[in-house]
Amino acid sequence: MVASSPSVRVCANSSHSYSSIAMADEDHQGANVSLDQLCLITIDQEHGTVTAEAGATVSSIHIALEQAGRALAFTTALTTETIGGCVAAGTHGVGHRYGLLASLVVGGTLVIADGSVVE
């Protein structure tokens, strides 16, 4: 779908953007991709890592970590945002000591404009 569409808009379940570029509308001549169902979270206790799909909210990650007896080094002010949005935008952190939420990422999978997948 990404490769065959003239443009793609990603619409998350909780948008923090007030710009129309982040919102789906009837006039958009391309594909609208919803992240609402991409919210799986897996915790690897052995390696101390979390794998979260782009639509998982920061809050849901905190809850999953708590249930596993783990936690992030810091929290963010807006936990209803998706992890995909936070990482893509490079937002949310608590200062120089801990960096941005995106600075905790150790790997990822990305679908790029031609539809290919990059690890």
Secondary structure, DSSP 8 states (H G I E B T S, - for coil): -TTTSS-EEEE-SS----SGGGS--TT--SEEEE-TT---EEEETTTTEEEE-TT-BHHHHHHHHHHTT---S---S-TTSBHHHHHHHT--B--TTT-BGGGG-----EE-TTS-EE-
